[in-house]
Protein backbone atom coordinates (compact mmCIF):
# COMPACT_ATOMS: atom_id res chain seq x y z
CA UNK A 1 0.00 0.00 0.00
CA UNK A 2 2.80 2.42 0.79
CA UNK A 3 3.89 2.39 -2.85
CA UNK A 4 0.50 3.86 -3.79
CA UNK A 5 1.45 7.04 -1.93
CA UNK A 6 4.91 7.63 -3.37
CA UNK A 7 6.47 8.26 -6.81
CA UNK A 8 8.43 5.71 -8.82
CA UNK A 9 11.85 6.92 -7.70
CA UNK A 10 11.07 5.82 -4.12
CA UNK A 11 11.79 2.17 -3.31
CA UNK A 12 9.49 0.67 -0.69
CA UNK A 13 9.00 -2.64 1.10
CA UNK A 14 6.07 -3.42 3.39
CA UNK A 15 5.20 -6.38 5.56
CA UNK A 16 2.05 -7.50 7.32
CA UNK A 17 2.99 -8.97 10.68
CA UNK A 18 6.49 -10.22 11.44
CA UNK A 19 8.90 -11.92 9.07
CA UNK A 20 10.18 -15.14 10.71
CA UNK A 21 13.25 -15.02 8.44
CA UNK A 22 14.15 -11.45 9.42
CA UNK A 23 17.32 -10.81 11.40
CA UNK A 24 19.41 -7.97 12.74
CA UNK A 25 22.96 -7.35 11.65
CA UNK A 26 25.48 -7.44 14.48
CA UNK A 27 25.79 -3.64 14.67
CA UNK A 28 22.01 -3.24 14.82
CA UNK A 29 21.60 -5.89 17.50
CA UNK A 30 24.33 -4.34 19.64
CA UNK A 31 22.68 -0.95 19.50
CA UNK A 32 19.16 -2.19 20.12
CA UNK A 33 19.99 -3.96 23.36
CA UNK A 34 17.40 -5.99 25.27
CA UNK A 35 13.64 -5.65 24.83
CA UNK A 36 10.45 -7.66 25.16
CA UNK A 37 10.00 -10.26 22.44
CA UNK A 38 7.18 -8.45 20.63
CA UNK A 39 9.19 -5.23 20.43
CA UNK A 40 12.27 -7.10 19.24
CA UNK A 41 10.28 -8.82 16.45
CA UNK A 42 8.77 -5.49 15.38
CA UNK A 43 12.15 -3.77 15.25
CA UNK A 44 13.79 -6.68 13.44
CA UNK A 45 11.08 -6.92 10.78
CA UNK A 46 11.13 -3.16 10.20
CA UNK A 47 14.93 -3.17 9.77
CA UNK A 48 14.60 -6.09 7.37
CA UNK A 49 12.13 -4.05 5.29
CA UNK A 50 14.60 -1.15 5.25
CA UNK A 51 17.53 -3.28 4.08
CA UNK A 52 15.37 -4.87 1.38
CA UNK A 53 14.28 -1.41 0.22
CA UNK A 54 17.93 -0.35 0.00
CA UNK A 55 18.66 -3.40 -2.15
CA UNK A 56 16.12 -2.06 -4.66
CA UNK A 57 18.42 0.93 -5.06
CA UNK A 58 21.31 -1.42 -5.80
CA UNK A 59 22.96 -1.09 -2.39
CA UNK A 60 24.68 -3.95 -0.62
CA UNK A 61 23.35 -5.05 2.76
CA UNK A 62 24.33 -2.53 5.39
CA UNK A 63 23.35 -1.92 9.03
CA UNK A 64 20.79 0.80 9.67
CA UNK A 65 21.69 2.22 13.04
CA UNK A 66 19.80 4.71 15.22
CA UNK A 67 20.73 8.29 15.93
CA UNK A 68 20.59 10.02 19.31
CA UNK A 69 16.83 10.59 18.86
CA UNK A 70 16.15 7.04 17.63
CA UNK A 71 15.97 8.15 14.01
CA UNK A 72 17.30 5.72 11.36
CA UNK A 73 20.75 6.58 10.02
CA UNK A 74 20.84 5.89 6.29
CA UNK A 75 23.92 5.15 4.17
CA UNK A 76 25.57 8.09 2.35
CA UNK A 77 23.56 9.21 -0.65
CA UNK A 78 20.24 7.90 0.69
CA UNK A 79 17.16 9.39 2.35
CA UNK A 80 14.43 7.25 3.85
CA UNK A 81 11.81 6.57 6.49
CA UNK A 82 10.62 3.57 8.51
CA UNK A 83 7.25 2.97 10.14
CA UNK A 84 5.64 0.19 12.13
CA UNK A 85 2.41 -0.34 14.01
CA UNK A 86 0.46 -3.37 15.14
CA UNK A 87 0.52 -5.85 12.28
CA UNK A 88 2.36 -3.69 9.73
CA UNK A 89 5.92 -2.56 8.96
CA UNK A 90 7.27 -0.57 6.01
CA UNK A 91 10.32 1.31 4.80
CA UNK A 92 10.82 3.73 1.91
CA UNK A 93 14.12 4.99 0.52
CA UNK A 94 15.37 7.09 -2.38
CA UNK A 95 18.55 8.56 -3.77
CA UNK A 96 19.50 11.83 -2.13
CA UNK A 97 20.10 13.17 -5.62
CA UNK A 98 16.35 12.80 -6.26
CA UNK A 99 14.75 13.80 -2.96
CA UNK A 100 15.61 15.94 0.03
CA UNK A 101 13.55 13.92 2.52
CA UNK A 102 10.83 11.27 2.92
CA UNK A 103 8.40 10.70 5.77
CA UNK A 104 6.02 7.74 6.05
CA UNK A 105 3.75 6.67 8.88
CA UNK A 106 1.32 3.82 9.58
CA UNK A 107 -1.32 3.69 12.30
CA UNK A 108 -4.14 1.36 13.24
CA UNK A 109 -7.40 2.85 11.96
CA UNK A 110 -9.12 3.67 15.21
CA UNK A 111 -9.94 6.80 17.19
CA UNK A 112 -7.16 8.57 19.01
CA UNK A 113 -7.15 8.01 22.76
CA UNK A 114 -8.66 11.05 24.55
CA UNK A 115 -5.37 11.94 26.22
CA UNK A 116 -3.66 12.08 22.80
CA UNK A 117 -6.56 13.79 21.03
CA UNK A 118 -6.36 16.77 23.39
CA UNK A 119 -2.86 17.78 22.36
CA UNK A 120 -2.59 16.36 18.82
CA UNK A 121 -5.13 18.67 17.16
CA UNK A 122 -5.16 22.43 16.70
CA UNK A 123 -8.36 24.48 17.15
CA UNK A 124 -8.72 24.73 13.38
CA UNK A 125 -8.44 20.97 13.03
CA UNK A 126 -10.98 20.41 15.79
CA UNK A 127 -13.45 22.59 13.91
CA UNK A 128 -12.92 20.59 10.73
CA UNK A 129 -13.30 17.28 12.56
CA UNK A 130 -16.67 18.36 13.93
CA UNK A 131 -18.12 18.38 10.40
CA UNK A 132 -15.90 15.78 8.72
CA UNK A 133 -17.39 12.96 6.60
CA UNK A 134 -18.42 9.91 8.58
CA UNK A 135 -16.85 6.49 8.32
CA UNK A 136 -13.21 7.43 8.85
CA UNK A 137 -11.28 8.21 12.02
CA UNK A 138 -10.03 11.52 10.67
CA UNK A 139 -8.34 12.36 13.94
CA UNK A 140 -6.01 9.40 13.35
CA UNK A 141 -5.38 10.56 9.76
CA UNK A 142 -4.39 14.00 11.10
CA UNK A 143 -2.16 12.39 13.71
CA UNK A 144 -0.46 10.20 11.11
CA UNK A 145 0.05 13.10 8.70
CA UNK A 146 1.87 15.03 11.44
CA UNK A 147 4.00 12.00 12.19
CA UNK A 148 5.07 11.69 8.55
CA UNK A 149 5.86 15.42 8.41
CA UNK A 150 8.04 15.10 11.50
CA UNK A 151 9.91 12.17 9.99
CA UNK A 152 10.77 14.29 6.94
CA UNK A 153 11.51 17.40 9.02
CA UNK A 154 13.82 16.03 11.71
CA UNK A 155 16.66 14.56 9.58
CA UNK A 156 17.01 17.93 7.85
CA UNK A 157 16.71 20.21 10.88
CA UNK A 158 17.64 18.11 13.94
CA UNK A 159 14.87 20.07 15.67
CA UNK A 160 11.75 18.98 17.55
CA UNK A 161 8.38 19.63 15.90
CA UNK A 162 5.38 19.18 18.16
CA UNK A 163 1.83 18.31 17.12
CA UNK A 164 0.82 21.85 18.07
CA UNK A 165 3.50 23.21 15.71
CA UNK A 166 1.83 21.81 12.58
CA UNK A 167 -1.60 22.59 11.11
CA UNK A 168 -2.93 19.97 8.68
CA UNK A 169 -5.67 20.42 6.10
CA UNK A 170 -7.14 17.19 4.77
CA UNK A 171 -8.67 16.78 1.31
CA UNK A 172 -10.63 13.52 1.62
CA UNK A 173 -11.69 13.14 -2.03
CA UNK A 174 -8.16 13.53 -3.38
CA UNK A 175 -6.67 11.66 -0.39
CA UNK A 176 -4.19 14.49 0.03
CA UNK A 177 -3.08 16.68 2.90
CA UNK A 178 -1.32 19.99 3.28
CA UNK A 179 0.67 20.80 6.41
CA UNK A 180 1.78 24.26 7.56
CA UNK A 181 4.59 24.60 10.06
CA UNK A 182 3.54 27.17 12.68
CA UNK A 183 7.02 27.90 14.06
CA UNK A 184 9.97 29.55 12.39
CA UNK A 185 11.06 27.17 9.66
CA UNK A 186 14.65 26.91 8.46
CA UNK A 187 15.70 27.07 4.83
CA UNK A 188 17.43 23.89 3.69
CA UNK A 189 19.17 23.93 0.32
CA UNK A 190 17.21 27.02 -0.75
CA UNK A 191 13.89 25.49 0.35
CA UNK A 192 11.98 26.86 3.35
CA UNK A 193 10.50 24.00 5.35
CA UNK A 194 7.33 25.93 6.08
CA UNK A 195 4.88 23.69 4.23
CA UNK A 196 4.56 20.03 3.33
CA UNK A 197 2.18 18.12 1.10
CA UNK A 198 1.38 14.45 1.12
CA UNK A 199 -1.10 11.66 0.50
CA UNK A 200 -2.99 9.25 2.73
CA UNK A 201 -4.77 5.91 2.51
CA UNK A 202 -7.27 4.23 4.81
CA UNK A 203 -7.32 0.56 3.90
CA UNK A 204 -7.24 -2.88 5.53
CA UNK A 205 -7.70 -1.41 9.00
CA UNK A 206 -4.73 0.92 8.64
CA UNK A 207 -4.03 4.60 8.08
CA UNK A 208 -0.98 5.30 5.93
CA UNK A 209 0.47 8.73 5.21
CA UNK A 210 3.49 9.87 3.23
CA UNK A 211 5.18 13.16 2.46
CA UNK A 212 8.33 14.00 0.56
CA UNK A 213 10.44 17.02 -0.33
CA UNK A 214 11.70 17.02 -3.92
CA UNK A 215 15.20 18.30 -4.56
CA UNK A 216 15.43 21.53 -6.50
CA UNK A 217 17.13 21.10 -9.90
CA UNK A 218 20.83 21.85 -9.79
CA UNK A 219 21.12 21.71 -5.98
CA UNK A 220 23.40 19.09 -4.46
CA UNK A 221 25.21 18.88 -1.15
CA UNK A 222 27.00 15.54 -1.26
CA UNK A 223 30.41 14.78 -2.65
CA UNK A 224 30.40 12.61 -5.72
CA UNK A 225 31.94 9.63 -3.94
CA UNK A 226 29.15 9.65 -1.36
CA UNK A 227 26.28 9.88 -3.81
CA UNK A 228 24.45 7.12 -5.56
CA UNK A 229 24.58 7.42 -9.34
CA UNK A 230 21.60 9.17 -10.88
C-alpha atoms as a printed R data frame, in Angstrom:
    type eleno elety resid chain resno       x       y       z
1   ATOM     1    CA   UNK     A     1   0.000   0.000   0.000
2   ATOM     2    CA   UNK     A     2   2.799   2.417   0.794
3   ATOM     3    CA   UNK     A     3   3.891   2.387  -2.855
4   ATOM     4    CA   UNK     A     4   0.495   3.856  -3.788
5   ATOM     5    CA   UNK     A     5   1.445   7.040  -1.928
6   ATOM     6    CA   UNK     A     6   4.911   7.632  -3.373
7   ATOM     7    CA   UNK     A     7   6.471   8.264  -6.808
8   ATOM     8    CA   UNK     A     8   8.426   5.706  -8.816
9   ATOM     9    CA   UNK     A     9  11.854   6.925  -7.704
10  ATOM    10    CA   UNK     A    10  11.075   5.822  -4.125
11  ATOM    11    CA   UNK     A    11  11.788   2.165  -3.313
12  ATOM    12    CA   UNK     A    12   9.494   0.669  -0.691
13  ATOM    13    CA   UNK     A    13   8.996  -2.639   1.100
14  ATOM    14    CA   UNK     A    14   6.075  -3.421   3.389
15  ATOM    15    CA   UNK     A    15   5.205  -6.378   5.561
16  ATOM    16    CA   UNK     A    16   2.051  -7.502   7.321
17  ATOM    17    CA   UNK     A    17   2.988  -8.971  10.678
18  ATOM    18    CA   UNK     A    18   6.495 -10.215  11.439
19  ATOM    19    CA   UNK     A    19   8.899 -11.921   9.068
20  ATOM    20    CA   UNK     A    20  10.180 -15.136  10.709
21  ATOM    21    CA   UNK     A    21  13.250 -15.022   8.445
22  ATOM    22    CA   UNK     A    22  14.155 -11.449   9.420
23  ATOM    23    CA   UNK     A    23  17.320 -10.810  11.404
24  ATOM    24    CA   UNK     A    24  19.411  -7.966  12.745
25  ATOM    25    CA   UNK     A    25  22.958  -7.347  11.652
26  ATOM    26    CA   UNK     A    26  25.484  -7.445  14.479
27  ATOM    27    CA   UNK     A    27  25.794  -3.644  14.669
28  ATOM    28    CA   UNK     A    28  22.014  -3.241  14.819
29  ATOM    29    CA   UNK     A    29  21.597  -5.891  17.505
30  ATOM    30    CA   UNK     A    30  24.330  -4.339  19.643
31  ATOM    31    CA   UNK     A    31  22.679  -0.945  19.497
32  ATOM    32    CA   UNK     A    32  19.155  -2.187  20.118
33  ATOM    33    CA   UNK     A    33  19.987  -3.961  23.362
34  ATOM    34    CA   UNK     A    34  17.402  -5.989  25.267
35  ATOM    35    CA   UNK     A    35  13.644  -5.653  24.834
36  ATOM    36    CA   UNK     A    36  10.455  -7.655  25.164
37  ATOM    37    CA   UNK     A    37  10.001 -10.258  22.442
38  ATOM    38    CA   UNK     A    38   7.180  -8.451  20.630
39  ATOM    39    CA   UNK     A    39   9.192  -5.226  20.432
40  ATOM    40    CA   UNK     A    40  12.269  -7.097  19.235
41  ATOM    41    CA   UNK     A    41  10.277  -8.816  16.449
42  ATOM    42    CA   UNK     A    42   8.773  -5.488  15.376
43  ATOM    43    CA   UNK     A    43  12.154  -3.766  15.251
44  ATOM    44    CA   UNK     A    44  13.786  -6.685  13.443
45  ATOM    45    CA   UNK     A    45  11.078  -6.919  10.782
46  ATOM    46    CA   UNK     A    46  11.132  -3.159  10.199
47  ATOM    47    CA   UNK     A    47  14.933  -3.173   9.774
48  ATOM    48    CA   UNK     A    48  14.595  -6.090   7.368
49  ATOM    49    CA   UNK     A    49  12.135  -4.050   5.286
50  ATOM    50    CA   UNK     A    50  14.596  -1.155   5.252
51  ATOM    51    CA   UNK     A    51  17.526  -3.278   4.075
52  ATOM    52    CA   UNK     A    52  15.372  -4.865   1.376
53  ATOM    53    CA   UNK     A    53  14.276  -1.411   0.222
54  ATOM    54    CA   UNK     A    54  17.931  -0.352   0.002
55  ATOM    55    CA   UNK     A    55  18.659  -3.397  -2.148
56  ATOM    56    CA   UNK     A    56  16.116  -2.064  -4.660
57  ATOM    57    CA   UNK     A    57  18.418   0.934  -5.060
58  ATOM    58    CA   UNK     A    58  21.308  -1.418  -5.802
59  ATOM    59    CA   UNK     A    59  22.962  -1.085  -2.386
60  ATOM    60    CA   UNK     A    60  24.678  -3.950  -0.620
61  ATOM    61    CA   UNK     A    61  23.349  -5.051   2.758
62  ATOM    62    CA   UNK     A    62  24.328  -2.526   5.391
63  ATOM    63    CA   UNK     A    63  23.346  -1.916   9.029
64  ATOM    64    CA   UNK     A    64  20.790   0.799   9.666
65  ATOM    65    CA   UNK     A    65  21.686   2.221  13.036
66  ATOM    66    CA   UNK     A    66  19.796   4.709  15.220
67  ATOM    67    CA   UNK     A    67  20.726   8.292  15.932
68  ATOM    68    CA   UNK     A    68  20.587  10.024  19.311
69  ATOM    69    CA   UNK     A    69  16.833  10.589  18.857
70  ATOM    70    CA   UNK     A    70  16.146   7.036  17.635
71  ATOM    71    CA   UNK     A    71  15.966   8.149  14.006
72  ATOM    72    CA   UNK     A    72  17.304   5.716  11.364
73  ATOM    73    CA   UNK     A    73  20.751   6.579  10.023
74  ATOM    74    CA   UNK     A    74  20.843   5.889   6.290
75  ATOM    75    CA   UNK     A    75  23.915   5.153   4.172
76  ATOM    76    CA   UNK     A    76  25.565   8.094   2.350
77  ATOM    77    CA   UNK     A    77  23.561   9.212  -0.648
78  ATOM    78    CA   UNK     A    78  20.236   7.905   0.690
79  ATOM    79    CA   UNK     A    79  17.157   9.386   2.351
80  ATOM    80    CA   UNK     A    80  14.429   7.254   3.852
81  ATOM    81    CA   UNK     A    81  11.808   6.574   6.489
82  ATOM    82    CA   UNK     A    82  10.621   3.573   8.513
83  ATOM    83    CA   UNK     A    83   7.251   2.970  10.139
84  ATOM    84    CA   UNK     A    84   5.635   0.193  12.129
85  ATOM    85    CA   UNK     A    85   2.413  -0.344  14.007
86  ATOM    86    CA   UNK     A    86   0.456  -3.370  15.143
87  ATOM    87    CA   UNK     A    87   0.524  -5.853  12.277
88  ATOM    88    CA   UNK     A    88   2.356  -3.687   9.733
89  ATOM    89    CA   UNK     A    89   5.920  -2.564   8.962
90  ATOM    90    CA   UNK     A    90   7.266  -0.567   6.009
91  ATOM    91    CA   UNK     A    91  10.320   1.307   4.803
92  ATOM    92    CA   UNK     A    92  10.815   3.725   1.909
93  ATOM    93    CA   UNK     A    93  14.123   4.990   0.524
94  ATOM    94    CA   UNK     A    94  15.368   7.092  -2.377
95  ATOM    95    CA   UNK     A    95  18.551   8.559  -3.773
96  ATOM    96    CA   UNK     A    96  19.501  11.831  -2.125
97  ATOM    97    CA   UNK     A    97  20.104  13.173  -5.617
98  ATOM    98    CA   UNK     A    98  16.347  12.800  -6.260
99  ATOM    99    CA   UNK     A    99  14.748  13.801  -2.956
100 ATOM   100    CA   UNK     A   100  15.609  15.937   0.028
101 ATOM   101    CA   UNK     A   101  13.550  13.916   2.520
102 ATOM   102    CA   UNK     A   102  10.829  11.275   2.924
103 ATOM   103    CA   UNK     A   103   8.401  10.702   5.771
104 ATOM   104    CA   UNK     A   104   6.021   7.741   6.052
105 ATOM   105    CA   UNK     A   105   3.752   6.666   8.881
106 ATOM   106    CA   UNK     A   106   1.323   3.822   9.579
107 ATOM   107    CA   UNK     A   107  -1.316   3.690  12.299
108 ATOM   108    CA   UNK     A   108  -4.137   1.357  13.239
109 ATOM   109    CA   UNK     A   109  -7.402   2.853  11.957
110 ATOM   110    CA   UNK     A   110  -9.125   3.666  15.215
111 ATOM   111    CA   UNK     A   111  -9.945   6.800  17.186
112 ATOM   112    CA   UNK     A   112  -7.156   8.574  19.010
113 ATOM   113    CA   UNK     A   113  -7.146   8.012  22.764
114 ATOM   114    CA   UNK     A   114  -8.663  11.049  24.546
115 ATOM   115    CA   UNK     A   115  -5.374  11.942  26.219
116 ATOM   116    CA   UNK     A   116  -3.663  12.080  22.796
117 ATOM   117    CA   UNK     A   117  -6.558  13.793  21.027
118 ATOM   118    CA   UNK     A   118  -6.361  16.772  23.394
119 ATOM   119    CA   UNK     A   119  -2.856  17.782  22.359
120 ATOM   120    CA   UNK     A   120  -2.588  16.356  18.822
121 ATOM   121    CA   UNK     A   121  -5.129  18.667  17.161
122 ATOM   122    CA   UNK     A   122  -5.161  22.432  16.704
123 ATOM   123    CA   UNK     A   123  -8.359  24.476  17.150
124 ATOM   124    CA   UNK     A   124  -8.719  24.734  13.376
125 ATOM   125    CA   UNK     A   125  -8.439  20.969  13.028
126 ATOM   126    CA   UNK     A   126 -10.984  20.409  15.794
127 ATOM   127    CA   UNK     A   127 -13.453  22.591  13.911
128 ATOM   128    CA   UNK     A   128 -12.921  20.586  10.730
129 ATOM   129    CA   UNK     A   129 -13.299  17.284  12.561
130 ATOM   130    CA   UNK     A   130 -16.671  18.362  13.930
131 ATOM   131    CA   UNK     A   131 -18.119  18.384  10.396
132 ATOM   132    CA   UNK     A   132 -15.902  15.779   8.724
133 ATOM   133    CA   UNK     A   133 -17.394  12.961   6.600
134 ATOM   134    CA   UNK     A   134 -18.421   9.911   8.576
135 ATOM   135    CA   UNK     A   135 -16.847   6.485   8.317
136 ATOM   136    CA   UNK     A   136 -13.205   7.432   8.853
137 ATOM   137    CA   UNK     A   137 -11.282   8.209  12.020
138 ATOM   138    CA   UNK     A   138 -10.033  11.518  10.672
139 ATOM   139    CA   UNK     A   139  -8.337  12.358  13.941
140 ATOM   140    CA   UNK     A   140  -6.009   9.395  13.355
141 ATOM   141    CA   UNK     A   141  -5.377  10.560   9.763
142 ATOM   142    CA   UNK     A   142  -4.395  14.003  11.099
143 ATOM   143    CA   UNK     A   143  -2.157  12.394  13.707
144 ATOM   144    CA   UNK     A   144  -0.456  10.200  11.106
145 ATOM   145    CA   UNK     A   145   0.053  13.105   8.702
146 ATOM   146    CA   UNK     A   146   1.868  15.035  11.439
147 ATOM   147    CA   UNK     A   147   4.003  11.997  12.185
148 ATOM   148    CA   UNK     A   148   5.072  11.691   8.546
149 ATOM   149    CA   UNK     A   149   5.858  15.422   8.411
150 ATOM   150    CA   UNK     A   150   8.039  15.104  11.502
151 ATOM   151    CA   UNK     A   151   9.907  12.167   9.991
152 ATOM   152    CA   UNK     A   152  10.767  14.288   6.943
153 ATOM   153    CA   UNK     A   153  11.513  17.402   9.022
154 ATOM   154    CA   UNK     A   154  13.822  16.033  11.705
155 ATOM   155    CA   UNK     A   155  16.655  14.559   9.584
156 ATOM   156    CA   UNK     A   156  17.007  17.933   7.845
157 ATOM   157    CA   UNK     A   157  16.707  20.210  10.883
158 ATOM   158    CA   UNK     A   158  17.640  18.106  13.941
159 ATOM   159    CA   UNK     A   159  14.867  20.071  15.669
160 ATOM   160    CA   UNK     A   160  11.746  18.979  17.551
161 ATOM   161    CA   UNK     A   161   8.382  19.629  15.896
162 ATOM   162    CA   UNK     A   162   5.379  19.178  18.160
163 ATOM   163    CA   UNK     A   163   1.834  18.307  17.118
164 ATOM   164    CA   UNK     A   164   0.820  21.854  18.066
165 ATOM   165    CA   UNK     A   165   3.501  23.211  15.714
166 ATOM   166    CA   UNK     A   166   1.827  21.810  12.580
167 ATOM   167    CA   UNK     A   167  -1.598  22.586  11.109
168 ATOM   168    CA   UNK     A   168  -2.935  19.974   8.680
169 ATOM   169    CA   UNK     A   169  -5.666  20.422   6.101
170 ATOM   170    CA   UNK     A   170  -7.143  17.187   4.770
171 ATOM   171    CA   UNK     A   171  -8.670  16.779   1.309
172 ATOM   172    CA   UNK     A   172 -10.632  13.520   1.616
173 ATOM   173    CA   UNK     A   173 -11.694  13.138  -2.027
174 ATOM   174    CA   UNK     A   174  -8.160  13.530  -3.382
175 ATOM   175    CA   UNK     A   175  -6.670  11.663  -0.387
176 ATOM   176    CA   UNK     A   176  -4.189  14.490   0.030
177 ATOM   177    CA   UNK     A   177  -3.083  16.676   2.895
178 ATOM   178    CA   UNK     A   178  -1.321  19.992   3.284
179 ATOM   179    CA   UNK     A   179   0.668  20.799   6.411
180 ATOM   180    CA   UNK     A   180   1.784  24.262   7.564
181 ATOM   181    CA   UNK     A   181   4.593  24.603  10.062
182 ATOM   182    CA   UNK     A   182   3.538  27.168  12.682
183 ATOM   183    CA   UNK     A   183   7.016  27.898  14.063
184 ATOM   184    CA   UNK     A   184   9.975  29.550  12.388
185 ATOM   185    CA   UNK     A   185  11.061  27.171   9.659
186 ATOM   186    CA   UNK     A   186  14.652  26.909   8.458
187 ATOM   187    CA   UNK     A   187  15.701  27.073   4.828
188 ATOM   188    CA   UNK     A   188  17.433  23.893   3.695
189 ATOM   189    CA   UNK     A   189  19.171  23.932   0.315
190 ATOM   190    CA   UNK     A   190  17.206  27.023  -0.755
191 ATOM   191    CA   UNK     A   191  13.893  25.491   0.352
192 ATOM   192    CA   UNK     A   192  11.980  26.865   3.350
193 ATOM   193    CA   UNK     A   193  10.498  23.998   5.348
194 ATOM   194    CA   UNK     A   194   7.334  25.934   6.080
195 ATOM   195    CA   UNK     A   195   4.878  23.691   4.226
196 ATOM   196    CA   UNK     A   196   4.564  20.026   3.327
197 ATOM   197    CA   UNK     A   197   2.184  18.123   1.100
198 ATOM   198    CA   UNK     A   198   1.383  14.454   1.123
199 ATOM   199    CA   UNK     A   199  -1.097  11.655   0.502
200 ATOM   200    CA   UNK     A   200  -2.988   9.248   2.730
201 ATOM   201    CA   UNK     A   201  -4.770   5.911   2.507
202 ATOM   202    CA   UNK     A   202  -7.266   4.225   4.807
203 ATOM   203    CA   UNK     A   203  -7.321   0.561   3.901
204 ATOM   204    CA   UNK     A   204  -7.239  -2.879   5.535
205 ATOM   205    CA   UNK     A   205  -7.701  -1.407   8.998
206 ATOM   206    CA   UNK     A   206  -4.730   0.921   8.636
207 ATOM   207    CA   UNK     A   207  -4.034   4.601   8.079
208 ATOM   208    CA   UNK     A   208  -0.981   5.302   5.934
209 ATOM   209    CA   UNK     A   209   0.473   8.729   5.207
210 ATOM   210    CA   UNK     A   210   3.494   9.865   3.226
211 ATOM   211    CA   UNK     A   211   5.176  13.156   2.465
212 ATOM   212    CA   UNK     A   212   8.331  14.004   0.564
213 ATOM   213    CA   UNK     A   213  10.436  17.017  -0.333
214 ATOM   214    CA   UNK     A   214  11.702  17.023  -3.921
215 ATOM   215    CA   UNK     A   215  15.203  18.304  -4.556
216 ATOM   216    CA   UNK     A   216  15.427  21.533  -6.501
217 ATOM   217    CA   UNK     A   217  17.127  21.099  -9.895
218 ATOM   218    CA   UNK     A   218  20.834  21.850  -9.795
219 ATOM   219    CA   UNK     A   219  21.116  21.711  -5.982
220 ATOM   220    CA   UNK     A   220  23.396  19.090  -4.457
221 ATOM   221    CA   UNK     A   221  25.206  18.875  -1.146
222 ATOM   222    CA   UNK     A   222  27.004  15.536  -1.264
223 ATOM   223    CA   UNK     A   223  30.415  14.778  -2.654
224 ATOM   224    CA   UNK     A   224  30.399  12.614  -5.718
225 ATOM   225    CA   UNK     A   225  31.939   9.633  -3.939
226 ATOM   226    CA   UNK     A   226  29.151   9.650  -1.358
227 ATOM   227    CA   UNK     A   227  26.280   9.885  -3.810
228 ATOM   228    CA   UNK     A   228  24.454   7.120  -5.558
229 ATOM   229    CA   UNK     A   229  24.579   7.418  -9.338
230 ATOM   230    CA   UNK     A   230  21.595   9.170 -10.876
